[in-house]
């Protein structure tokens, strides 16, 4: 057992630090040193360093620390429309690619509506063809009326046609012009109807595609929230995914410490299940508002009541490398430097599995 593993068992102890030291005094230390004796030479000094890190002051030598646990950004994959769940294609714990099918909502009603919309498009096309034929007919009638009007006007000028015949010819030409204008309007109306029907087809095709729920990101399935046969409302989440490229630890630090750190500062994480490794991270968020220390965070007795949340994010390339080993909810400890020029001590140098 390594020295980090020895102390990881006590890092979350509910006993106050002084009581812990009193309870596990020189006898415990002697026993620990005896057990740790077979550890290779490069571990020399690590025991004392870890004792200081886990049981010593929250800030030592320009380095401040706090307890926390690994978390990942979660994404609720929801249905856009209400309906009955036809199938859920993934299991909890599975890793899915972006665009993979997550679940399917019963789409029979939408398919029927889509068939009706496509039929409406065909009707609109037929109406447009009929209107175009009416335009041709009206144009022919207009040409006849124009020719007749011109003939009657010449005869009227020579005194061979009465005034009434001349007026009838002119009125017939005006009526033919109106009929042609109406035919053109019918064509425009048919084209508008066809555009509306085609838009309805597009809408229903999009709705039909949305009834197949796909993963928006590559991630791990955290929860199956609904099962086949259940009726869900619009916007109801069906599956929750964990974004394995956005894993972080929230720690809580007092104001004097927060005032000395800034975004993008280097940080280190030591996780309880694997204390032999030191994981690199960066400060990606510092809360602008203070709060009382959350009950879920086990802090040392001397910590101030009012603290600021600091988010330590693990690099994406590292998460991709160890994706299968990433587990949220794991407790550990985060370390930040209150002075950027402070070198990381030996027990906080980055150490990762091969």
Helices and strands as residue ranges (DSSP letters): H 3-8, H 17-23, H 26-36, G 41-43, H 46-55, E 59-60, E 63-78, E 83-88, E 95-96, E 101-105, H 108-158, H 163-210, E 212-214, E 219-224, E 231-232, E 237-253, H 255-258, E 266-271, G 272-274, E 279-292, E 306-313, H 316-321, G 323-325, E 331-337, G 346-348
